[in-house]
Amino acid sequence: MVSSALIALLLLMGGVEPNPGPVTPTLTVATQNCRGLTNLSKALRVVNFFNEIKIKSKSAALVMCLQETHVMNKFALDNKFQGTIVADECSTAQLGTVILVDESLEVISQLCSGSGRLAMVAVKSPMVRETPSAVVVVNVYAPNSHSE
């Protein structure tokens, strides 16, 4: 007979699931205030961070909302990111919202405000069972002063 102390020890060690069974694929949504993506190395770090989150969260799909992207270095995102980029860009060193959508998700619809403050995307995933039809992700960069 296996004692309960041995079972508890095995569970604490990691490797044994307390409730084994099929794992339901999930959709993870992350957010990051970038404080500018003009610098190429910083933009590459964001792409690497996206990939890191996807691996660590073990999710089937990932959507990442970026705020304060400012004037972006599009080379890093366009050439290093595998997925869809929905960007509400601006021409100044302020504002800017971007949504990075994992390549496993189908983008149904996207909308940007044109002011650098709002980006929206509707996505659908055949892998995520909790998604009956679509999930809408809205990325808002709101003013932090009453004068705006």
CORJO-V347122 format. One record per backbone hydrogen bond with DSSP energy under -0.5 kcal/mol. NH is the residue of the N-H (numbers start at 0). CO is the residue of the C=O. If there is no record, write none. Layout:
NH CO
NH CO
This chain:
6 2
7 3
8 4
9 5
10 6
11 7
12 8
13 9
13 10
15 9
15 13
16 14
19 16
23 21
24 22
27 25
27 60
29 62
31 64
33 31
33 66
34 66
35 67
36 68
42 38
43 39
44 40
45 41
46 42
47 43
48 44
49 45
50 46
51 47
52 48
53 49
54 50
55 51
56 52
57 53
58 53
59 25
60 25
62 27
63 99
64 29
65 63
65 97
66 31
67 95
68 95
69 94
71 69
72 36
73 71
75 72
76 72
77 73
78 74
79 75
80 76
82 80
83 100
85 83
85 98
86 84
87 96
88 86
89 69
93 91
95 115
96 87
97 65
98 85
99 63
100 83
100 98
101 61
102 81
104 101
105 123
106 104
107 105
107 121
108 121
110 119
112 117
118 138
119 110
120 136
121 108
122 120
122 134
123 105
128 126
130 127
131 129
134 122
136 120
136 134
138 118
139 137
140 116
141 139
147 144
